[in-house]
Amino acid sequence: MANLSSGLYVWVLLIAGLQYRSCAEIIVYSSANVGANVALSCGTTIHRSCSAIRWIFEFSQDVVVSGKVTDNKSTRARRLWVGPDCSLHISNLSSEDGGQYTCTDEATSTITTLQLLNITVSPNTGLTAGKTATLHCYLSVVTGSAICNHTGISVRWVSETGTELYGNRYQVFPQSACYSILTVKLKSTDHNRHWRCQLTEGTEVKTTHSYITKLTDGVEEVFAAVGGYVALPCSNSPSLGLGERLQWSVGENALTTQAQGGDVTAVADRKTPEFIMNPDSSLVIKAVTTAHSGYYQCSQLHVSGLNSTHRRILLHTLEVTTNHTQQNINFTLTCSLTCADACNEDLNLTWSHSAGGHQQGGTVAKMNSLTSQLFVPKLHVSERIVCIVLREGAEIASQEWKIQVEYTVPVIGSCVLLLILVLCAAGVGLYLRRKQETHTGREYGSFRMVNNTIYECGEPACSRAPERRGSGGGQAQAIHSIYVLQSS
């Protein structure tokens, strides 16, 4: 009986092989991030109509029949739809979506394996500074780890900017090419931090998954450019009861309060014109100075006297200044980071520049600030210089300083050149006049010098003279902006 069943199974496979032309299996990598979407192709065959298309999940469950999603009342079916090219689209991916999908039109069939990158954390609640968290990153099909038989596949933990993690508090334990474990001793600033796991095939990043840690005693870090503005969020949807208020404070000093109806009141004994509390309860500082660095809190004041804190924020300020003079085109840029409190030892400053010849000084710590200087020699080309704030070797904020070098002809040289042109023009005019007198039968147009050419030569050059950086005629203009990386 067993031999008969085995023979029947082989016969069925042979018949299936005659009826269908099966394409090679396709592997699609994605992540189970909240809101992630994926599209599974139905193969390279051009289908005249999707009405003949059937999508099968795990070889037994019909998800699409005759080009339409089946059982569209279920929660999972509402996340599925068929594209114009008969591809299967899955929105808001979850771990249950991993597995094998078959697309068939009774002539061809394509098998696609959807493998999802997942992250689990232990413990996942009650995280506080000083505790150790263990994060597992693995490639899976449905549940558990996938059979890791792929060549060139690897998973690794990276920083929020995609660089390698650096620091004594991190320990990485690679289990296989598809599975890696990260243990980290948490700090208060790890609140709302994105821990990223990256799946690569060769040198190509296929997908990235992230996990956000929530610490009960955590604080967030915000970096702002001196002279710019910054908005500090309080709560996504604050709900105030009768008599309750929202209050922003810095250190021990209250700044502004907001009542249930949205009325904002500045604290009477403190003049705070530079602080504005928006209707969404965010705090805006229009013109940031180094004095604004500090520890900010947004709290909900209850009638019972039991207050709750919605947000704790450390505001750091970043500034790039220069000390060059008009007589000297060589100058020094100074990057200053003013921390909310004492700057942690894992913070550092560095510079990024495109031209050579620059001399970078080390980072100097003083009180609650870090400074670093960069000597910039005489420039012959425009350059983009960036001061970068590093934490544990990873970039967390930066401020850019652009130098535009404009080439202008010196005033004396311009006037000498103009004099030569005038003499040449006079000579040409004299030659033409004599030639006209010699050949009276031919007509020539007149040649006239415009007087305002001399005026344009002299006046703008004189007005620009105070902006010159040296006799070479190079003119430097600085344009600076800040780029801040922060957790949401």
Buried (B, 14 or more C-beta within 10 A) or exposed (E): EEEEEEEEEEEEEEEEEEEBEBBEEBBBBBBBBEEBEBBBBBBEBEBEEBEBBBBBBEEEEEBBBEBEBBEEEEEBBEBBBBEEEBBBEBBBBBBEBBBBBBBBBEEBBBBBBBBBBBBEBEEEEEBEBEEEBBBBBBBBBBEEBBEBEBEEBBBBBBBBEEEEBEBEBBBBEEBBBBBBBBBBBBBBBBBBBEBBBBBBBEEEEBBBBBBBBEBEEBBBBBBBBBEBEBEBBBBEEBEBEEEBBBBBBBEEEBBBBBEBEEEBEBBEEEEBEBBBBBEBBBBEBEEBBBEBBBBBBBBBBBEEEEEEEBBBBBBBBBBBEBEBEEEEBEBBBBBBBBBBEEBEEBBBBBBEBEBEEBEBBEBEBEEBBBBBBBEBEBBEEBBBBBBBBBBBBBBBBBBBBBBBBEEBEBBEEBBEEBEEEEEEEEEEBEEBEEEEEEEEEEEEEEEEEEEEEBEEBBEEBEEBEEEBBBEBBBBBEBEBEBEBBEBE
